[in-house]
Amino acid sequence: MNPIPGHNPIDRSQPHWSQPHWSQPHWSQPYWSRRPSMIQINISQCIYRFISDYISDHKINRLPHRFLGVALLSVSLSISLSGCVGSTLRQSIPLLDTPQPTASPVVTDQQEVTTIALVMKTLTNPFFVEMEKGARRAEAELGIRLIVKTAAQETSIEQQIGIIEDLIAAEVNAIVIAPGDSTELIPVLKKAQDAGITLINIDNRLNPSRSAELGLLNVPFISVNNEQGAYLSAKFISDQIRTPTQVVILEGIRTAQNAIDRKQGALRAFREDPNIDVVATETAHWKVDEAYEVTRRLFAKYPNIGAIFCANDMMALGALRYLKETDRQNILVAGFDALEEAKQAIRTGELAVSIDQQAAEQGYLGIHYAAKACCQGFVRTGYSC
């Protein structure tokens, strides 16, 4: 997919819209539409926020260990978190027990305004465009200075490393990082932490064991439970399979924890169905065009594939393009992210399901908690709690 018109893929220090857009999280997605009646059925999606004890110990409000979601399915997950809270179909529900930090845009006597950098993977994926919108809303509320930077592609890990190096040199107060890789960025983030920069990890979790090994400690993480979300997406299509069926999985970047978790979640769902034979799992690195090519190769090797789980919607759109061009019908395709184009594919019956992981909410909370950490005195700040 080409970059969105008007976006610089490297530096988004200024918003491209006149006013930050925000609405209350709407939990009607992901949904499935059954033609011709277009009956919409919700799949439960749980978002969790896990803030380390380090934050709590320093008197920063700890995000509650709660799952937020809607109920067709009730789930109970790990990491010392409680189960999903249910709601009715098509109901928009507020965040439960989630403290929303408030602050006035006041600066110190030195007129020093807090500078927070949001570092994302790319803006060629609409998911990260939404993430920036949430971050911009937090910027407007808090009166901090927000710098948004991204790499050219989700695979441009070295470019993300270079961005972090530049931000260290610029002496920003905090970095909110959505890392393209769960291990490769740890050394440079450790360098940032040693320089006194507050770190918040969103979207894709940094590898905990590698972080501990290198001394990168006490980095809060805000995201969804990717394993459970993928399980729900894959289970939705597996529940429609009644005869022996070959299934394939399109993975994301294999060294990214969210890609690992989504693959495991999909495999867990498929293992529950004796009719399913997972004949291949291949990476398409989150990309539309690569997913198209991988799907083409897989069908050349396994012409009887009946279902495809894609670890994000960009790859699902690539797979759907191949299926459409080759006139292959009745292939179940599951996605993840609930991009607008994916939701339209659901409405037309091309895509079976997707998972909404609240990109804007992740960006919003990441900036909020970075500012909250700064105002408690961890770094130089003009932010007033």
N, C-alpha and C positions, 0 to 999 in steps of 0.2 A: 504494500500500500504506500502511496506517495505521501510525503509529509503534508500535513494540513496547511492549506494556503494561508500565508501570513505569519506562519510560525518560523522563528529561527530555531533550528534543532539543537543549538548549543546553548544559547543564553536567552532566558525568558525573564529578565529582571523586571520587565514591565508587563502588566496584563494587556491582552489584546482586545478585551471587552470593556465597555464603559463602566459597568457596575458589576462587582462580584455576584455571581448567581448562587443562590442557596435555597433549598427547600428541605422540609423535614424528611428524613429517610422514609422511603416508601417501600414497604415489605411485600408488595404484590408481585415483585419479581424475585426469583425467576418463575416463569409461568409456562404453561404449555397450552397451545390453542388447538382444538380439535375441529377441523373443517367438516361441514360448512357452518356449524352452529357457533364456532369460535368460543366454546366454553373454556374459561380460564381456570386453571388449577394451580394453586400455589404449592411450591416445594419449600420446606422450611430451610432457612439459611441463617446460620449463627455467626455473629461477629463477636470476637472477644478482644479485650484489651488487657494486656499483661504488663504492668509497670513494676519494675524490680523493687525489692525491699529497700534498696538504696534510696530510692525516691521517698518512700514512706519514712525511713529513718531520718531524713532531712526535712521532715514536716511539709512535704509536698503531698497534696491530696492524691492518694493512690486510686487508680481506676478500679472499680469494683470487679471482683471475679465473677462476672455474670455473663451469660450468653443472651443475646438479643435476637429474637427471630419470630416468625409466624408459624402457626401450627397446621400442617397436615401430618408432619412427622415429628415425633418428640425424640430428642437425642440427649445423651449424657456423655460428656467428653472429659478428657483428662486435664492435666496441668492444674489440678486443684481448683477447678472451675465447676460451678453448678450447672444444672441442665437448662435447656431452652425454656423461655417463657412464651407461652402460646398466645395467639390472638385469632381473630376470625378472618375469613377470606376477604381479600381486597381491602383490608383495613390498614390505614397508615398509623403506625404507632411511634411514640416518642422513645428516645433512649431511656432505658430504665436505670435509675440510681446512678446516672453518670454525671459527676460534677462538671459543670461548665465553668471554667475559670473566668473571672471577670476582672477587668482592669481598665483604668483610665489611661489615655495616652500621655502620660506625664514623663518628663525627662529629668535627669539629675541636674544638680547645679552646674555641672560641666556641660550640659546640653548634649549629652551622649545618648543616642537612641540605640536600643538593642538591634543588632543585625543578625537575622536568622537566614540561613541558606537552606533551601529545599533542593536536594539533588535527586533527580529521577533518572530513569533508564533512557527515555526517549519521548518525543512528542509525536512520533509517527503512529503510535497506538492511542486511540481516543481515551482509553482508560486513564492515561496520565494527564491528558487535557482536563479531565474531570478532577483529578487529584489536585492540579494546580488551582482550579476554581475554589475548592475547599480551603486551600492554603491562603488564597487571596482574601477570602472572607475573614479568616482569622487575622490576617494582617490589618484589614479595615477595622476590626473590632478592637484590636490591641494597640494600634498605633506604633507597631514595631516596623522596622525596615526589612522587607522580604526580598531575597535574591533567589531567583529560580534558574537552575542550570540543569541541562540534560546532555547526555551523550547523543550521538547521531542515531545509533541503533541499540537495541536491547543487548546485543552481543559486544558492544564497544566498551569492554571492561577497562582497558587501558585508558580510555578517554575519561571514564569516571574517576579513575585513580588520579589522573592529571587535574581534574576539576577539584578534587579534595586538596591536592597539594596547593593549588592556587588559593583556595579558601583559607588554608592555614596561613599562607603568606599575607592574606588580606586581614587576618586577625578577626574573623567573624566571631560572634558570641556563641552561636550554636549551629549545628548541622543536623538537618532531618534527612536521613538517607534511605532511599529505596534502592538497595544494591542490586546490580545486575547479576552478581555472583555472590554466593554466601561465604566464600573463603578468601578470594583474591583481594578484596578491599580491606580485610582486617588489618594488615600492617599499616596502611596509610591512615586508617581510622584510629589506630592506636597512637600514631604520631599526633593526630589532631587532639585526641584526649589528653595526651601528655602536654600539649600546648595550652591546656585549660579550656578547650572548646567542649561545650556540652553536646552530647550525641543522643539522638532519638532515632531508632530503627523502625521503619514502617514497611508494609507490603511483603517483603521477602526477608525472612529472618537470617541474621548472621549466624554462622555455625557456632554453637555454644562451646563445643570442646576445643575447636581451633582458637576461638576468642580467649578462652581461659589459658590455653597454652601460650599465647602471645601476650597475655596480660591485659587484654581489652575486657574490662569488667564493668558491671553495673550500667549497661546500656538498655534502657527501656525499649520494649517492642510493642507496636500497635499494628494489628492486622486481623484478618479472619482466620478461622481454622481451615486451612486449605485441604487437609486430608478429608475432613468431614464434608466439606462442600463438594469435593470431587466424588466422594462416595454417593452423595445424594444425586448428583448429576448422572453418574454412571448407573446407579440403581434405577433411576427413572426409565432409562432405555432398556435395562436388563429385565425389568418387570414386564415389558411388552414382548419379550422373546419367549416363544412357546415350543420351538423346535431346535434341534442342534444347529448352532450358528457360529461362524467364524467372526471374531471381533479383533480390531486393532486399536492401539493407543498411540496418539501423537503427543509426545512429551515436549516440555519446554527445555530450557538450558539445564543440562543434567547436573551441573554443580550449583544450581540455585535451589534453595531449600523448598520454596513453594512448588517448584516443578517436581521435586522428589516426593513431597507430600501429596500432590495431586495424583501422581502416578500410583502411589500406594493406596490412596482412597478409591481410585477406579478399580484397581486389582482386587481390593477387598469386596467391592460390590459384585464384580464379575465372578469371583470365587464362590459366591453364594448361590449361583445359578448353574446347575449341572448341564444345562443346554449350551453354555457358553464355552468356547474354545478360544482363548487369547493367543492368536497365531503370531503376533508381532507387536513390539513396542519400539517406536522409532522417534528420534527427536526431529522437530522442525524448528527449533530455536525460537518459538513464539511467533514466527513470521508467516504471512499470508502466502507469498510466492513459494517459499520452501515447503509449506504444507501441501500446496498443490502438487509439487514434484514428488514429495514423499508418498502422497496418496496415489499418484500415478504408478509409482514403482511397486507399491504394495498390492494394487489390484492386478498388476502384471504377474505378480508371483502368487497371489491368492485371489483368483477371480470371483470367489464365492463369498467374499466379505459381506456380512449383513449389518454390521454396526461399527461405528467409530466414536471413541471418546477422544476429545481434543482438550488439552489442558488450558487453552484459552480460546476466546472467540475469534481472534485473528486467524489462528490455525483452522478453526472450524469453518471460517469463511473461505479459506483456501481449499479445503476438502470439498466444500459444497460447490465451489466453482468447477472443480474437476468432475464431480458427479453430474452437474448440469451439462457440461460440454460433452460428456460421453453418454448422456441420456440414461444414466443408471438411476433406477427408481427403487423406492421401498428400502432405502438404506437409512438406518437410524443414526443420526449424528447428534452428539451431546457436546456442549461447549461450557465455557466458564468466563464470566465477567459481565454479562448482560449489556454489551455494547448496543447502541441504537440500531446498528445494521444487523446485529444478531437478533434483536427483538423483532425487527421487521421480517427476518427469515423465519422466525417462529410463527408469526402471524400468517405467513404464506404457506406454512407447513413444511418448509425445507429443513429447518432445524427443530429438533425435538425439545431441547431444554438448555437453559444456561443458568449461571449462578451469579447473583448480584453481591459483590463484595464491598460495595460502598466506597468507591475510590475517593470521592469528595470528602467523605467523613474521615477517611484515613489522613488525608492531607490537612484537614481542619484540626483534628486532634493532635497530629504531630507538631504543628506550629504552636498550638495552645500549650502543650506540655513542655515544649522547648522554652517558651517564654516563661512558663511557671518555674522551670528549673533555674533559669537565669535570674529571676527576681528574688530567688532565695539566697543569692549571693555566691553561687558557684562560679560565675564569671562576671566580668565588668558589664554593667547594664544600666540603661536608662528607663527600662520597663518598670512601671509602678504597679504593685499588686493591689 
